[in-house]
Amino acid sequence: MQNIDALANIGINRVGYLFIGVSDKEEDTRKIEILDNLSSVPRIFEFGIVGLEREAKLKEVSLDDYIGYIIQKIKESALPENLKRQVISDATLITYHGYTVLMIIVKSLENPVWYGEKLYIRDGASCREAKGKEIEGVYALFTQR
């Protein structure tokens, strides 16, 4: 949810993407291959397409039930209702070389989005809580028209 919040805070009229079922480091992809006995996980640049199937299997549920679980977590989150509706309605499943990935499309709102009492921002490929002057910087991204 923090990643969704951070993507919503990249500026007005911007769109961010969160891919669930993708590892963002080669080291993590190799660990997943070993742990889950996967061979030849496809890669796009440094990203490993590990899929949601492995996590569904670990939770001992079907892929559909696991995707439903993710969507339910978004519905129950502290994200603003309009952002939750947009994210859920635009969520898209992608199959790549037999692996299923959930693409979460995050469209910015008119103002920065707080997740509970915190405002999150992107920091490279990850997110973190904005502090001090960084919060002003986020608001500035939404005043530029």
PAZAPA-4460 file (N, C-alpha, C; in steps of 0.05 Angstrom, whole numbers, plus 32768, in hexadecimal, padded with zeros to 4 digits):
% residues 145
    n_x    n_y    n_z   ca_x   ca_y   ca_z    c_x    c_y    c_z   seq   type   mol
   8011   7FE8   8000   8000   8000   8000   8012   8019   8000     1      M     A
   8029   8017   800D   803B   802D   800D   8045   8033   7FF1     2      Q     A
   804A   801E   7FE2   8053   8022   7FC6   803D   8030   7FB5     3      N     A
   8024   8028   7FB9   800E   8035   7FAB   800D   8052   7FB3     4      I     A
   800F   8058   7FCC   800F   8074   7FD6   8026   8083   7FC9     5      D     A
   803E   8078   7FC9   8055   8086   7FBE   8051   808B   7FA0     6      A     A
   8046   8078   7F91   8041   807C   7F75   802C   8092   7F70     7      L     A
   8019   8094   7F82   8004   80A9   7F7F   8010   80C5   7F85     8      A     A
   8028   80C5   7F91   8034   80DF   7F98   804B   80E8   7F85     9      N     A
   804B   80DD   7F6D   8060   80E4   7F5A   805A   80FE   7F4B    10      I     A
   8043   8109   7F4F   803C   8123   7F42   8022   8122   7F34    11      G     A
   8017   8139   7F2F   7FFC   813B   7F23   7FFD   8131   7F06    12      I     A
   7FE8   8124   7EFE   7FE4   8118   7EE3   7FFA   8105   7EDC    13      N     A
   8004   80F6   7EF0   8018   80E1   7EEB   800D   80C6   7EF0    14      R     A
   8019   80B2   7EE5   8010   8096   7EE9   8029   8085   7EF1    15      V     A
   8025   8075   7F06   803A   8062   7F0F   8030   8046   7F0D    16      G     A
   8043   8033   7F0C   803C   8017   7F09   804A   8007   7F1E    17      Y     A
   803B   7FF5   7F2A   8045   7FE2   7F3E   8040   7FC6   7F33    18      L     A
   8055   7FB6   7F31   8052   7F9B   7F27   8055   7F87   7F3E    19      F     A
   8041   7F78   7F44   8042   7F63   7F59   8047   7F49   7F4B    20      I     A
   805C   7F3B   7F53   8065   7F23   7F45   807F   7F27   7F36    21      G     A
   808C   7F3D   7F3C   80A5   7F44   7F2F   80B9   7F4A   7F45    22      V     A
   80D1   7F3E   7F43   80E7   7F46   7F56   80F8   7F5B   7F48    23      S     A
   8101   7F6E   7F58   810F   7F84   7F4C   812E   7F82   7F4E    24      D     A
   8138   7F6C   7F58   8155   7F68   7F5A   815C   7F4C   7F52    25      K     A
   8171   7F49   7F43   817A   7F2F   7F39   817F   7F1C   7F51    26      E     A
   818A   7F27   7F66   8190   7F17   7F7E   8176   7F0B   7F89    27      E     A
   8160   7F1B   7F8A   8146   7F11   7F94   813B   7EFC   7F81    28      D     A
   813E   7F00   7F67   8133   7EED   7F53   8141   7ED2   7F56    29      T     A
   815B   7ED2   7F5A   816A   7EB9   7F5E   8161   7EAB   7F77    30      R     A
   815C   7EBA   7F8D   8153   7EAE   7FA6   8137   7EA1   7FA2    31      K     A
   8126   7EAE   7F93   810B   7EA4   7F8E   810D   7E8A   7F7D    32      I     A
   811E   7E8A   7F69   8122   7E73   7F59   812A   7E5B   7F6A    33      E     A
   813C   7E5F   7F7C   8146   7E49   7F8E   8130   7E41   7FA1    34      I     A
   8124   7E54   7FAF   8110   7E4E   7FC4   80F7   7E40   7FB8    35      L     A
   80EE   7E49   7FA1   80D6   7E3E   7F95   80DB   7E2A   7F7F    36      D     A
   80F4   7E22   7F7C   80FB   7E0E   7F68   80F1   7E17   7F4C    37      N     A
   80F6   7E2F   7F45   80EF   7E39   7F2A   8108   7E39   7F19    38      L     A
   8104   7E34   7F00   811B   7E35   7EED   8115   7E48   7ED7    39      S     A
   812A   7E56   7ECF   8128   7E68   7EB9   8112   7E7E   7EBC    40      S     A
   8111   7E8B   7ED3   80FF   7EA1   7ED7   8106   7EB6   7EC2    41      V     A
   80F2   7EBF   7EB3   80F8   7ED4   7E9F   80FF   7EEE   7EAC    42      P     A
   8110   7EFD   7E9F   811A   7F16   7EA8   8115   7F2C   7E93    43      R     A
   810E   7F43   7E9D   810E   7F5B   7E8C   8120   7F6F   7E9A    44      I     A
   8137   7F73   7E8D   814D   7F83   7E99   8154   7F76   7EB4    45      F     A
   8153   7F85   7ECA   815A   7F79   7EE4   8142   7F6D   7EF3    46      E     A
   812B   7F6E   7EE7   8112   7F64   7EF4   810D   7F47   7EED    47      F     A
   8107   7F37   7F02   8100   7F1B   7EFE   80E2   7F18   7EFF    48      G     A
   80D7   7F0C   7EEB   80BA   7F07   7EEA   80B4   7EED   7EF8    49      I     A
   80AF   7EEE   7F12   80AC   7ED6   7F23   808F   7ECE   7F26    50      V     A
   807D   7EE0   7F20   8060   7ED9   7F20   8053   7ED8   7F3B    51      G     A
   8039   7ED8   7F3A   8029   7ED6   7F53   8023   7EB9   7F5A    52      L     A
   8026   7EA7   7F47   8020   7E8B   7F4C   802F   7E7F   7F64    53      E     A
   8048   7E87   7F67   8058   7E7C   7F7D   804E   7E85   7F98    54      R     A
   8045   7E9E   7F9A   803B   7EA8   7FB3   8020   7E9B   7FB9    55      E     A
   800F   7E98   7FA5   7FF5   7E8A   7FA9   7FFA   7E6E   7FB3    56      A     A
   800E   7E61   7FA8   8014   7E45   7FB0   801E   7E45   7FCD    57      K     A
   802E   7E58   7FD5   8038   7E5A   7FF1   8021   7E5E   8004    58      L     A
   800C   7E6E   7FFB   7FF5   7E73   800C   7FE0   7E5D   800A    59      K     A
   7FE6   7E4A   7FF8   7FD4   7E33   7FF3   7FB8   7E3C   7FEA    60      E     A
   7FB8   7E4F   7FD8   7F9F   7E58   7FCC   7FA2   7E59   7FAD    61      V     A
   7F8C   7E5B   7F9F   7F8D   7E5D   7F82   7F98   7E79   7F7B    62      S     A
   7FA1   7E7C   7F62   7FAA   7E95   7F58   7F94   7EAA   7F5A    63      L     A
   7F7C   7EA3   7F52   7F65   7EB6   7F54   7F61   7EBF   7F71    64      D     A
   7F62   7EAC   7F84   7F5E   7EB4   7FA0   7F74   7EC6   7FAA    65      D     A
   7F8D   7EC1   7FA0   7FA3   7ED2   7FA9   7FA0   7EEE   7F9E    66      Y     A
   7F98   7EF0   7F85   7F93   7F0B   7F7A   7F7D   7F19   7F89    67      I     A
   7F68   7F0A   7F8F   7F52   7F15   7F9F   7F5B   7F1F   7FBA    68      G     A
   7F6E   7F10   7FC6   7F79   7F18   7FE0   7F88   7F33   7FDD    69      Y     A
   7F97   7F36   7FC8   7FA6   7F50   7FC4   7F92   7F66   7FC1    70      I     A
   7F7D   7F62   7FB0   7F69   7F77   7FAB   7F5A   7F7E   7FC6    71      I     A
   7F54   7F69   7FD5   7F47   7F6E   7FEF   7F58   7F7F   8002    72      Q     A
   7F72   7F79   8002   7F85   7F89   8013   7F85   7FA7   800A    73      K     A
   7F83   7FAB   7FF0   7F82   7FC7   7FE7   7F68   7FD4   7FF0    74      I     A
   7F51   7FC5   7FEE   7F37   7FCF   7FF6   7F37   7FD7   8014    75      K     A
   7F44   7FC7   8024   7F44   7FCA   8041   7F5A   7FDE   804B    76      E     A
   7F6A   7FE8   8039   7F80   7FF9   8040   7F77   8015   8048    77      S     A
   7F8A   8024   8052   7F85   8040   805A   7F89   8054   8043    78      A     A
   7F8C   804A   802B   7F8E   805B   8014   7F73   806A   8010    79      L     A
   7F73   8082   8004   7F5A   8090   7FFE   7F48   807F   7FEC    80      P     A
   7F2E   8080   7FF1   7F1A   8070   7FE2   7F1C   8074   7FC4    81      E     A
   7F1F   808C   7FBA   7F21   8091   7F9D   7F3A   8084   7F91    82      N     A
   7F50   8084   7FA0   7F68   8077   7F96   7F64   8059   7F96    83      L     A
   7F58   804E   7FAB   7F54   8031   7FAC   7F42   8028   7F94    84      K     A
   7F2D   8037   7F8F   7F1B   8030   7F79   7F2A   8030   7F5E    85      R     A
   7F3A   8045   7F5A   7F49   8047   7F41   7F5D   8030   7F3E    86      Q     A
   7F6C   802B   7F53   7F80   8016   7F52   7F73   7FFB   7F4D    87      V     A
   7F5E   7FF5   7F5B   7F51   7FDB   7F58   7F45   7FD8   7F3C    88      I     A
   7F38   7FED   7F32   7F2B   7FEC   7F17   7F3F   7FEA   7F01    89      S     A
   7F57   7FF5   7F05   7F6B   7FF4   7EF0   7F7F   7FDD   7EF3    90      D     A
   7F7D   7FCD   7F08   7F90   7FB7   7F0C   7F8E   7FA4   7EF4    91      A     A
   7FA4   7F9B   7EEA   7FA5   7F8B   7ED2   7FB8   7F73   7ED6    92      T     A
   7FAE   7F5B   7ECE   7FBF   7F43   7ECF   7FCE   7F41   7EB5    93      L     A
   7FE7   7F3A   7EB7   7FF8   7F36   7EA0   8005   7F1B   7EA2    94      I     A
   8005   7F0B   7E8D   8012   7EF2   7E8C   802B   7EF4   7E7A    95      T     A
   8042   7EEE   7E86   805B   7EF0   7E77   806A   7ED6   7E7A    96      Y     A
   806E   7EC8   7E64   807C   7EAE   7E64   8071   7E9B   7E79    97      H     A
   8056   7E9B   7E7C   8049   7E89   7E8F   8048   7E93   7EAB    98      G     A
   8052   7EAA   7EB1   8051   7EB5   7ECC   803D   7ECC   7ECD    99      Y     A
   802C   7ECD   7EE2   8018   7EE2   7EE4   8021   7EF8   7EF6   100      T     A
   801E   7F10   7EED   8026   7F29   7EFB   800E   7F3B   7EFD   101      V     A
   800A   7F47   7F14   7FF5   7F5B   7F18   8001   7F77   7F15   102      L     A
   7FF7   7F85   7F01   8000   7FA0   7EFC   7FEC   7FB3   7F09   103      M     A
   7FF5   7FC2   7F1D   7FE5   7FD6   7F2B   7FEC   7FF1   7F1E   104      I     A
   7FD8   7FFE   7F13   7FDC   8018   7F06   7FD2   802D   7F1A   105      I     A
   7FE4   8040   7F20   7FDD   8055   7F34   7FDE   8070   7F26   106      V     A
   7FC6   807C   7F24   7FC4   8097   7F18   7FC3   80AB   7F2F   107      K     A
   7FD3   80C0   7F2D   7FD3   80D4   7F42   7FB8   80E2   7F44   108      S     A
   7FB3   80EB   7F5C   7F9A   80FA   7F61   7FA1   8118   7F5F   109      L     A
   7F8F   8129   7F68   7F94   8146   7F66   7FA7   8150   7F7B   110      E     A
   7FAA   8140   7F91   7FBB   8148   7FA7   7FCC   8130   7FB0   111      N     A
   7FE1   8135   7FBF   7FF0   811F   7FCB   7FDE   810D   7FDC   112      P     A
   7FE6   80F4   7FDD   7FD7   80E0   7FEC   7FE6   80D7   8005   113      V     A
   7FD8   80D8   801B   7FE3   80CE   8034   7FD9   80B2   8039   114      W     A
   7FEA   80A2   8043   7FE3   8087   804B   7FE3   8086   806A   115      Y     A
   7FCB   8088   8075   7FCA   808C   8092   7FD5   80A7   8099   116      G     A
   7FE9   80A8   80AA   7FF5   80C1   80B3   8010   80C6   80A4   117      E     A
   8015   80B6   808F   802F   80B9   8082   802B   80BE   8064   118      K     A
   803F   80CC   8058   803F   80D1   803C   8058   80C3   8031   119      L     A
   8054   80B2   801D   806A   80A3   8012   8072   80AD   7FF6   120      Y     A
   808C   80AA   7FF0   8097   80B3   7FD7   80A7   809D   7FCB   121      I     A
   80AC   809F   7FB1   80BE   808D   7FA3   80DB   8094   7FA9   122      R     A
   80EB   8080   7FAC   8108   8084   7FB0   8116   806F   7F9F   123      D     A
   811A   8076   7F86   8124   8062   7F73   810E   804D   7F6E   124      G     A
   8114   8034   7F71   8101   801E   7F6C   80F1   8018   7F85   125      A     A
   80F6   8026   7F9B   80E7   8020   7FB3   80D9   8039   7FBD   126      S     A
   80CC   8037   7FD4   80BF   804E   7FDF   80C7   8052   7FFC   127      C     A
   80C2   806A   8006   80C8   8070   8022   80B7   8087   802B   128      R     A
   80B5   808B   8045   80A5   80A1   8050   80B3   80BC   804A   129      E     A
   80A3   80CF   8041   80AE   80EA   803D   80B0   80F8   8058   130      A     A
   80C6   8107   805B   80CB   8115   8074   80D1   8132   806F   131      K     A
   80C9   8144   8082   80D0   8160   8081   80CB   816D   8066   132      G     A
   80E0   8179   805B   80DE   8188   8042   80D5   8177   802A   133      K     A
   80D9   815D   802C   80D0   814B   8016   80B2   814C   8013   134      E     A
   80A3   8150   8029   8086   8152   8027   807F   816B   8017   135      I     A
   808C   8181   801C   8088   8199   800B   808D   8194   7FEE   136      E     A
   80A2   8184   7FE9   80A9   817D   7FCD   8093   816D   7FC0   137      G     A
   8087   815B   7FCE   8071   814C   7FC3   8059   815E   7FBC   138      V     A
   8052   8170   7FCE   803C   8183   7FC9   8042   8194   7FB1   139      Y     A
   805C   819C   7FAE   8063   81AC   7F97   805E   819E   7F7C   140      A     A
   8061   8183   7F7C   805C   8174   7F64   803F   8176   7F5B   141      L     A
   802D   817C   7F6E   8011   817E   7F68   8007   819A   7F63   142      F     A
   8018   81AE   7F65   8010   81C9   7F5F   801A   81D2   7F43   143      T     A
   802B   81C2   7F37   8035   81C8   7F1C   8020   81BF   7F08   144      Q     A
   8016   81D1   7EF9   8001   81CA   7EE5   800B   81CD   7EC9   145      R     A
***
